[in-house]
Amino acid sequence: MGVKMGIKKWYVYMLFAVASFILSVIFMLWSVYYMSNAMVGTSFLTALAGFAFLASSIQALKITAYVYSVESGATTDERKES
Protein backbone atom coordinates (compact mmCIF):
# COMPACT_ATOMS: atom_id res chain seq x y z
CA MET A 1 0.00 0.00 0.00
CA GLY A 2 2.76 2.43 0.90
CA VAL A 3 5.02 3.80 -1.76
CA LYS A 4 8.65 3.22 -0.97
CA MET A 5 10.62 6.40 -1.53
CA GLY A 6 14.02 6.19 -3.15
CA ILE A 7 15.63 8.29 -0.41
CA LYS A 8 18.65 6.66 1.13
CA LYS A 9 18.99 6.86 4.89
CA TRP A 10 22.43 8.42 4.81
CA TYR A 11 20.99 11.42 2.91
CA VAL A 12 18.84 12.22 5.93
CA TYR A 13 21.81 12.04 8.29
CA MET A 14 23.91 14.15 5.93
CA LEU A 15 21.14 16.75 5.74
CA PHE A 16 20.99 16.87 9.55
CA ALA A 17 24.79 17.22 9.75
CA VAL A 18 24.87 20.08 7.26
CA ALA A 19 21.94 21.85 8.94
CA SER A 20 23.56 21.63 12.37
CA PHE A 21 26.86 22.85 10.92
CA ILE A 22 25.11 25.86 9.39
CA LEU A 23 23.45 26.56 12.73
CA SER A 24 26.82 26.35 14.48
CA VAL A 25 28.30 28.90 12.07
CA ILE A 26 25.34 31.23 12.63
CA PHE A 27 25.66 30.98 16.41
CA MET A 28 29.42 31.57 16.22
CA LEU A 29 28.87 34.70 14.14
CA TRP A 30 26.25 35.90 16.62
CA SER A 31 28.77 35.29 19.39
CA VAL A 32 31.33 37.52 17.68
CA TYR A 33 28.66 40.18 17.15
CA TYR A 34 27.64 40.10 20.81
CA MET A 35 31.28 40.27 21.91
CA SER A 36 31.84 43.34 19.75
CA ASN A 37 28.91 45.01 21.50
CA ALA A 38 30.39 44.17 24.94
CA MET A 39 27.67 41.63 25.74
CA VAL A 40 30.05 39.11 27.26
CA GLY A 41 27.52 36.79 28.91
CA THR A 42 25.35 36.57 25.81
CA SER A 43 28.44 36.03 23.70
CA PHE A 44 29.59 33.10 25.82
CA LEU A 45 26.11 31.57 25.78
CA THR A 46 25.82 31.75 22.00
CA ALA A 47 29.36 30.41 21.61
CA LEU A 48 28.39 27.48 23.82
CA ALA A 49 25.35 26.81 21.64
CA GLY A 50 27.53 27.10 18.54
CA PHE A 51 30.01 24.54 19.84
CA ALA A 52 27.14 22.23 20.80
CA PHE A 53 25.79 22.39 17.25
CA LEU A 54 29.29 21.81 15.90
CA ALA A 55 29.70 18.71 18.07
CA SER A 56 26.34 17.35 16.95
CA SER A 57 27.34 17.98 13.34
CA ILE A 58 30.54 15.97 13.77
CA GLN A 59 28.66 13.10 15.42
CA ALA A 60 26.06 13.14 12.65
CA LEU A 61 28.84 12.92 10.06
CA LYS A 62 30.23 9.87 11.86
CA ILE A 63 26.80 8.24 11.81
CA THR A 64 26.42 9.17 8.14
CA ALA A 65 29.66 7.41 7.27
CA TYR A 66 28.59 4.31 9.17
CA VAL A 67 25.12 4.19 7.58
CA TYR A 68 26.60 4.75 4.13
CA SER A 69 29.02 1.87 4.58
CA VAL A 70 26.23 -0.43 5.79
CA GLU A 71 23.97 0.53 2.88
CA SER A 72 26.75 0.04 0.35
CA GLY A 73 27.20 -3.52 1.57
CA ALA A 74 30.61 -3.21 3.19
CA THR A 75 31.61 -6.08 5.43
CA THR A 76 32.69 -5.61 9.03
CA ASP A 77 36.38 -5.95 8.12
CA GLU A 78 36.11 -3.32 5.40
CA ARG A 79 34.46 -0.90 7.82
CA LYS A 80 37.25 -1.33 10.37
CA GLU A 81 39.95 -0.51 7.81
CA SER A 82 38.54 2.88 6.90
GUNUPA-941448 format. One record per residue: x, y, z of N, C-alpha, C in turn; residue in one letter; residue number from 0. Coordinates in steps of 0.02 Angstrom, whole numbers. Layout:
BEGIN
node neast->X, nnorth->Y, nup->Z, caeast->X, canorth->Y, caup->Z, ceast->X, cnorth->Y, cup->Z, residuo->A, num->NUM
...
***
This chain:
BEGIN
node neast->40, nnorth->-59, nup->0, caeast->0, canorth->0, caup->0, ceast->43, cnorth->63, cup->0, residuo->M, num->0
node neast->95, nnorth->62, nup->42, caeast->138, canorth->122, caup->45, ceast->188, cnorth->123, cup->-12, residuo->G, num->1
node neast->202, nnorth->181, nup->-35, caeast->251, canorth->190, caup->-88, ceast->319, cnorth->198, cup->-56, residuo->V, num->2
node neast->365, nnorth->157, nup->-77, caeast->433, canorth->161, caup->-49, ceast->471, cnorth->216, cup->-85, residuo->K, num->3
node neast->493, nnorth->264, nup->-47, caeast->531, canorth->320, caup->-76, ceast->602, cnorth->297, cup->-91, residuo->M, num->4
node neast->633, nnorth->327, nup->-139, caeast->701, canorth->309, caup->-157, ceast->753, cnorth->348, cup->-118, residuo->G, num->5
node neast->735, nnorth->375, nup->-61, caeast->782, canorth->414, caup->-21, ceast->824, cnorth->367, cup->21, residuo->I, num->6
node neast->888, nnorth->374, nup->16, caeast->932, canorth->333, caup->56, ceast->937, cnorth->363, cup->126, residuo->K, num->7
node neast->948, nnorth->320, nup->175, caeast->950, canorth->343, caup->245, ceast->1008, cnorth->390, cup->258, residuo->K, num->8
node neast->1064, nnorth->379, nup->225, caeast->1121, canorth->421, caup->240, ceast->1111, cnorth->492, cup->216, residuo->W, num->9
node neast->1066, nnorth->503, nup->167, caeast->1049, canorth->571, caup->146, ceast->1018, cnorth->611, cup->203, residuo->Y, num->10
node neast->975, nnorth->578, nup->241, caeast->942, canorth->611, caup->296, ceast->993, cnorth->632, cup->349, residuo->V, num->11
node neast->1039, nnorth->586, nup->365, caeast->1090, canorth->602, caup->415, ceast->1137, cnorth->657, cup->389, residuo->Y, num->12
node neast->1152, nnorth->656, nup->325, caeast->1195, canorth->708, caup->297, ceast->1160, cnorth->775, cup->298, residuo->M, num->13
node neast->1095, nnorth->776, nup->284, caeast->1057, canorth->838, caup->287, ceast->1056, cnorth->866, cup->358, residuo->L, num->14
node neast->1048, nnorth->822, nup->408, caeast->1050, canorth->844, caup->477, ceast->1118, cnorth->871, cup->496, residuo->F, num->15
node neast->1172, nnorth->838, nup->472, caeast->1240, canorth->861, caup->487, ceast->1253, cnorth->929, cup->457, residuo->A, num->16
node neast->1232, nnorth->939, nup->396, caeast->1243, canorth->1004, caup->363, ceast->1202, cnorth->1058, cup->397, residuo->V, num->17
node neast->1140, nnorth->1043, nup->414, caeast->1097, canorth->1092, caup->447, ceast->1125, cnorth->1112, cup->515, residuo->A, num->18
node neast->1150, nnorth->1064, nup->553, caeast->1178, canorth->1081, caup->618, ceast->1244, cnorth->1119, cup->611, residuo->S, num->19
node neast->1282, nnorth->1104, nup->558, caeast->1343, canorth->1142, caup->546, ceast->1327, cnorth->1215, cup->529, residuo->F, num->20
node neast->1276, nnorth->1225, nup->487, caeast->1256, canorth->1293, caup->469, ceast->1232, cnorth->1330, cup->532, residuo->I, num->21
node neast->1194, nnorth->1297, nup->574, caeast->1172, canorth->1328, caup->637, ceast->1232, cnorth->1346, cup->681, residuo->L, num->22
node neast->1282, nnorth->1303, nup->682, caeast->1341, canorth->1318, caup->724, ceast->1378, cnorth->1379, cup->698, residuo->S, num->23
node neast->1383, nnorth->1386, nup->632, caeast->1415, canorth->1445, caup->604, ceast->1375, cnorth->1508, cup->620, residuo->V, num->24
node neast->1309, nnorth->1504, nup->615, caeast->1267, canorth->1562, caup->631, ceast->1276, cnorth->1582, cup->704, residuo->I, num->25
node neast->1275, nnorth->1533, nup->749, caeast->1283, canorth->1549, caup->820, ceast->1353, cnorth->1577, cup->835, residuo->F, num->26
node neast->1404, nnorth->1552, nup->801, caeast->1471, canorth->1579, caup->811, ceast->1475, cnorth->1651, cup->787, residuo->M, num->27
node neast->1444, nnorth->1666, nup->731, caeast->1444, canorth->1735, caup->707, ceast->1405, cnorth->1780, cup->754, residuo->L, num->28
node neast->1349, nnorth->1756, nup->781, caeast->1313, canorth->1795, caup->831, ceast->1356, cnorth->1807, cup->892, residuo->W, num->29
node neast->1395, nnorth->1758, nup->911, caeast->1438, canorth->1764, caup->969, ceast->1489, cnorth->1820, cup->959, residuo->S, num->30
node neast->1518, nnorth->1822, nup->899, caeast->1566, canorth->1876, caup->884, ceast->1531, cnorth->1944, cup->885, residuo->V, num->31
node neast->1471, nnorth->1947, nup->858, caeast->1433, canorth->2009, caup->858, ceast->1419, cnorth->2032, cup->929, residuo->Y, num->32
node neast->1397, nnorth->1987, nup->971, caeast->1382, canorth->2005, caup->1040, ceast->1445, cnorth->2027, cup->1078, residuo->Y, num->33
node neast->1501, nnorth->1994, nup->1062, caeast->1564, canorth->2013, caup->1095, ceast->1585, cnorth->2084, cup->1074, residuo->M, num->34
node neast->1573, nnorth->2100, nup->1010, caeast->1592, canorth->2167, caup->987, ceast->1549, cnorth->2221, cup->1019, residuo->S, num->35
node neast->1489, nnorth->2203, nup->1041, caeast->1446, canorth->2251, caup->1075, ceast->1452, cnorth->2247, cup->1151, residuo->N, num->36
node neast->1504, nnorth->2215, nup->1176, caeast->1519, canorth->2209, caup->1247, ceast->1466, cnorth->2171, cup->1286, residuo->A, num->37
node neast->1432, nnorth->2125, nup->1253, caeast->1384, canorth->2081, caup->1287, ceast->1418, cnorth->2015, cup->1300, residuo->M, num->38
node neast->1459, nnorth->2013, nup->1352, caeast->1502, canorth->1955, caup->1363, ceast->1463, cnorth->1892, cup->1381, residuo->V, num->39
node neast->1415, nnorth->1898, nup->1425, caeast->1376, canorth->1839, caup->1445, ceast->1337, cnorth->1809, cup->1387, residuo->G, num->40
node neast->1305, nnorth->1852, nup->1349, caeast->1268, canorth->1828, caup->1291, ceast->1314, cnorth->1798, cup->1239, residuo->T, num->41
node neast->1373, nnorth->1828, nup->1232, caeast->1422, canorth->1801, caup->1185, ceast->1445, cnorth->1732, cup->1204, residuo->S, num->42
node neast->1458, nnorth->1721, nup->1268, caeast->1480, canorth->1655, caup->1291, ceast->1424, cnorth->1604, cup->1283, residuo->F, num->43
node neast->1362, nnorth->1625, nup->1296, caeast->1306, canorth->1579, caup->1289, ceast->1295, cnorth->1558, cup->1216, residuo->L, num->44
node neast->1300, nnorth->1605, nup->1170, caeast->1291, canorth->1588, caup->1100, ceast->1351, cnorth->1548, cup->1074, residuo->T, num->45
node neast->1410, nnorth->1561, nup->1100, caeast->1468, canorth->1521, caup->1080, ceast->1460, cnorth->1449, cup->1105, residuo->A, num->46
node neast->1433, nnorth->1441, nup->1165, caeast->1420, canorth->1374, caup->1191, ceast->1369, cnorth->1337, cup->1147, residuo->L, num->47
node neast->1317, nnorth->1371, nup->1127, caeast->1267, canorth->1340, caup->1082, ceast->1299, cnorth->1324, cup->1015, residuo->A, num->48
node neast->1343, nnorth->1368, nup->990, caeast->1377, canorth->1355, caup->927, ceast->1421, cnorth->1294, cup->930, residuo->G, num->49
node neast->1458, nnorth->1286, nup->985, caeast->1500, canorth->1227, caup->992, ceast->1459, cnorth->1164, cup->1001, residuo->F, num->50
node neast->1401, nnorth->1170, nup->1033, caeast->1357, canorth->1111, caup->1040, ceast->1331, cnorth->1089, cup->972, residuo->A, num->51
node neast->1311, nnorth->1137, nup->930, caeast->1289, canorth->1120, caup->863, ceast->1347, cnorth->1091, cup->821, residuo->F, num->52
node neast->1407, nnorth->1117, nup->831, caeast->1465, canorth->1090, caup->795, ceast->1479, cnorth->1018, cup->816, residuo->L, num->53
node neast->1474, nnorth->1004, nup->880, caeast->1485, canorth->936, caup->904, ceast->1432, cnorth->888, cup->876, residuo->A, num->54
node neast->1370, nnorth->911, nup->875, caeast->1317, canorth->867, caup->847, ceast->1326, cnorth->857, cup->773, residuo->S, num->55
node neast->1353, nnorth->907, nup->739, caeast->1367, canorth->899, caup->667, ceast->1421, cnorth->847, cup->655, residuo->S, num->56
node neast->1473, nnorth->848, nup->696, caeast->1527, canorth->799, caup->689, ceast->1501, cnorth->728, cup->703, residuo->I, num->57
node neast->1461, nnorth->721, nup->755, caeast->1433, canorth->655, caup->771, ceast->1387, cnorth->631, cup->716, residuo->Q, num->58
node neast->1348, nnorth->676, nup->687, caeast->1303, canorth->657, caup->632, ceast->1343, cnorth->636, cup->571, residuo->A, num->59
node neast->1400, nnorth->667, nup->559, caeast->1442, canorth->646, caup->503, ceast->1471, cnorth->577, cup->515, residuo->L, num->60
node neast->1488, nnorth->561, nup->577, caeast->1512, canorth->493, caup->593, ceast->1457, cnorth->442, cup->580, residuo->K, num->61
node neast->1396, nnorth->458, nup->602, caeast->1340, canorth->412, caup->591, ceast->1326, cnorth->406, cup->516, residuo->I, num->62
node neast->1332, nnorth->460, nup->479, caeast->1321, canorth->459, caup->407, ceast->1370, cnorth->411, cup->373, residuo->T, num->63
node neast->1432, nnorth->415, nup->393, caeast->1483, canorth->371, caup->363, ceast->1468, cnorth->298, cup->379, residuo->A, num->64
node neast->1446, nnorth->284, nup->440, caeast->1429, canorth->215, caup->459, ceast->1369, cnorth->190, cup->420, residuo->Y, num->65
node neast->1317, nnorth->230, nup->415, caeast->1256, canorth->210, caup->379, ceast->1271, cnorth->201, cup->305, residuo->V, num->66
node neast->1312, nnorth->244, nup->277, caeast->1330, canorth->238, caup->206, ceast->1367, cnorth->172, cup->194, residuo->Y, num->67
node neast->1413, nnorth->155, nup->239, caeast->1451, canorth->93, caup->229, ceast->1407, cnorth->32, cup->237, residuo->S, num->68
node neast->1358, nnorth->35, nup->281, caeast->1312, canorth->-21, caup->289, ceast->1267, cnorth->-28, cup->228, residuo->V, num->69
node neast->1242, nnorth->29, nup->203, caeast->1198, canorth->26, caup->144, ceast->1235, cnorth->5, cup->81, residuo->E, num->70
node neast->1300, nnorth->21, nup->77, caeast->1337, canorth->2, caup->17, ceast->1359, cnorth->-71, cup->19, residuo->S, num->71
node neast->1346, nnorth->-105, nup->74, caeast->1360, canorth->-176, caup->79, ceast->1430, cnorth->-193, cup->101, residuo->G, num->72
node neast->1463, nnorth->-147, nup->135, caeast->1530, canorth->-160, caup->160, ceast->1528, cnorth->-211, cup->216, residuo->A, num->73
node neast->1577, nnorth->-255, nup->218, caeast->1580, canorth->-304, caup->272, ceast->1610, cnorth->-272, cup->334, residuo->T, num->74
node neast->1609, nnorth->-307, nup->388, caeast->1635, canorth->-281, caup->452, ceast->1709, cnorth->-266, cup->446, residuo->T, num->75
node neast->1747, nnorth->-309, nup->413, caeast->1819, canorth->-298, caup->406, ceast->1834, cnorth->-236, cup->364, residuo->D, num->76
node neast->1795, nnorth->-225, nup->312, caeast->1806, canorth->-166, caup->270, ceast->1789, cnorth->-102, cup->308, residuo->E, num->77
node neast->1740, nnorth->-105, nup->352, caeast->1723, canorth->-45, caup->391, ceast->1777, cnorth->-29, cup->442, residuo->R, num->78
node neast->1810, nnorth->-79, nup->469, caeast->1862, canorth->-67, caup->519, ceast->1924, cnorth->-36, cup->487, residuo->K, num->79
node neast->1938, nnorth->-51, nup->424, caeast->1997, canorth->-26, caup->390, ceast->1992, cnorth->49, cup->377, residuo->E, num->80
node neast->1933, nnorth->74, nup->363, caeast->1927, canorth->144, caup->345, ceast->1912, cnorth->188, cup->403, residuo->S, num->81
***
